[in-house]
Amino acid sequence: MAKKAKSTGGTKIVPLGDKVVLKRQVAEDTTAGGIVLPDSAKDKPQRGEVVAIGDGHTRDDGEKVALTVKEGDRVIFSSYAGDEIKVGDEEYLLLRESDILATY
């Protein structure tokens, strides 16, 4: 099974095992009523797009099981899931597939 990687200006992010790299959705600048939010009041979105996936889970018997998400999937994930990483000027979120709650 080939690993999926995200190339970022010469740097390649290759998640291992059941890890997934996401690009977090941009936070809203205004409320539904039109109020402009300062940076300190913006919540980090719990939605993002999958940019790279690992090669899958390893079962107890040693067999690899492919991940259910794929590159380009839009997902909803747990609030405090994963680790934020910065590669070049881009920020990503590295988390386990099990921290993903749904696709949309």
Beta strands, then each sheet from edge to edge (+ up, - down):
strand 1: 6-8
strand 2: 11-13
strand 3: 19-24
strand 4: 47-53
strand 5: 57-58
strand 6: 64-65
strand 7: 74-77
strand 8: 83-87
strand 9: 90-96
strand 10: 100-103
sheet 1: 1+ 2-
sheet 2: 8+ 9- 3+ 4- 7+ 10-
sheet 3: 5+ 6-
end
